[in-house]
Each structure stands twice: as structure tokens, then as C-alpha cells.
Amino acid sequence: MNSPDITKYDKSFLSSLLQQMLLIRRFEEKAAQMYGLRKIGGFCHIYIGQEAVCTGAIATVDLAKDYIITAYRDHGHALTVGMDPKVVMAELFGKITGCCRGKGGSMHLFDEQKHFYGGHGIVGSHIPLATGMAVKIKYKNEDGVVLCFFGDGAIHQGSFHEALNMAGLWKLPIVYICENNQYGMGTDFRRASAVNELSKLAASYNMPGSRVDGMDVLAVYQSVTDAVKLARERSKPSLLEIRTYRYLGHSMSDPATYRTKKEVAKYKSQDPIVILRDRMTAAGMFTEDEYVVMDKDCKSIVTEAIDFAEQSKNPEIETLYEDILAETQE
């Protein structure tokens, strides 16, 4: 797919996309650093390289009525829906001021008010949940759409196929977004899939499917815009394979020795932040000075988030027994 004409978009919109991707990048760099300093424990999956996917996709929806759900590499999605970076960082630190009061950690970010329903640690487990959310929208005759993000490894879970079959059969308002970063943990997806063009699986479930350049935020935005329109206006699900690349290992404990330096360098030359910045600059919409200011602002936000997390309290031992059962009103 060719990149959309950048002149179709105004500067403020493009700048917002660039700033969002840059904020995610700076946040993730600091998260990785804090993990190395043992400020963050447990599993931690960094989103560096994939910023264009959540940024371009979530820009297409209205979170007053639409819903977002994703897998465990969820920091970027949480920031893109508008969660406070301080609260997100505090959750990574396991502090009481985190979005899940320190109980969820990196893989289970959540914000009901922003219609962001996680953050799920079991591969493919949230895809049926997303499908159920779409059932709710259709059953109540609402105007919403669900964006369901997952990795290429989830394609081979039975839950993926069962959920897409139901969505295709019942014509549900949902967009399934496979963030194909090309490695399921340490295995090249081509070694694990009988079909290398994952978007072609859509045909099995009577829904459109397409492959998208996930290093180009405008290509992501345009493709997801079309899929959301189809879901909202015709209650027709879609499967998008957004081909992207993570620059770091699967998680912070993964040295990623299964990839060559040449391969990583190739994809770093397609950095989604640099691509948009350079295109805006070439179109006369952006200057180097503006980028320096934007980057400084993003770094400042992340520094404040670190300070907030550092200064926040650990959960009291009594909270271990809280948030277990749902409270109901008589």
C-alpha cells in the first residue's frame, strides 16, 4: 500500500500523531531503563518500533463510544487512549497510585473511563472478550466499534479462529488488528504459519482483510479509518495485518540473538517517527526547532512520570484482599 498524500492532512493533526509516537518512544526508553535498575519487576514488553500502529489506529475512533482492548505489550495503547503517563508508570512500579493499584503491572493496564479494557497476559485470551464487547454493541443497537489488537503469535490460538468465525457469522462491529512484529517470542512468524500473508485468513470468516505498512502511521490511519467505517455503518468486521517491527527483544529478559544486526538495522532505517517527521519537514509543515521542543516536552512528561512513581507509596498489605470480588448494590 502506498503512503497517503501527506498534504491531505493538516499540520495540527500530523503534529499530534508525531507527538504521540514520540511520547511513547521516550516513555518506553525510560521504562526499559527503570527495569534495568530493578524499579520495575515482573514481565515487561517494550513497544519501541511499533508506535505507528496504536497511534494511527486509535486516532480513528471516538473513545466516548468505541472500545480498545489489547495484549500484554500495552504501554503504547494506554498512553494513546489518553491515560496519564504518571499513573501508567506508577503501575509499572507496582505503586498504589497505578491504574490497577499496583496489582496489574506492565501487562494489565486498564482504564474503564477511557474504554480501554487491557492489557491481557495470556496470548489470544482477549480476542473472544473483544468479540463479546462487539456483541454487546450490536445487541444494544449502539454506535460503537471495537479495536482488538494482538500479536502474530495469537493467530495460531484456537480462540482467534473461534472468535472471528462468530464475528463473521453475526456481522459484528469489530476490527481485528494483528500487530505482526514478525516474531512470536523468538520464532519468525513464517516458521510458525502455513500462510505468510496473515490477512488472507479473513476470507475464511467472510470478512475483508488487508496488509498494512505498520511503519507508516498515515497508512495505518487510513486503513483503520476504512475498516472502522465499515464496522460502524455496515456492522462488518475486518482483519488487518499491520506489518511492523520491534527494535528490542520480546521482553526485557530477551537478548534477541535470533535476529541479525543487519535485519534490525534495516528496520531501524524505517523508524515510524523519523518517517513522519521527515515527510512533514519536506512538505514545509515542520522544522527541526519544532521537533527539538516537542522532544523536550515529551522527555519532561516522562521525567515527571518517573518522579511520581518513585514518590508514590507501595500498596499496604491489606490491599492483597481487595478488588477480588465485585461489589453490588442492593
Secondary structure, DSSP 8 states (H G I E B T S, - for coil): -----GGGS-HHHHHHHHHHHHHHHHHHHHHHHHHHTTSS-S-----TT-HHHHHHHHTTS-TTT-EEE--S--HHHHHHTT--HHHHHHHHTT-TTSTTTTSS-TT---BGGGTB-----STTTHHHHHHHHHHHHHHTT----EEEEEEGGGGGSHHHHHHHHHHHHHT-SEEEEEEE-SEETTEEHHHH-S-SSGGGGGGGGTS-EEEEETT-HHHHHHHHHHHHHHHHHH---EEEEEE---SS-SSTT---TTS-HHHHHHHHTT-HHHHHHHHHHHTTS--HHHHHHHHHHHHHHHHHHHHHHHHS----GGGGGSSSS-----
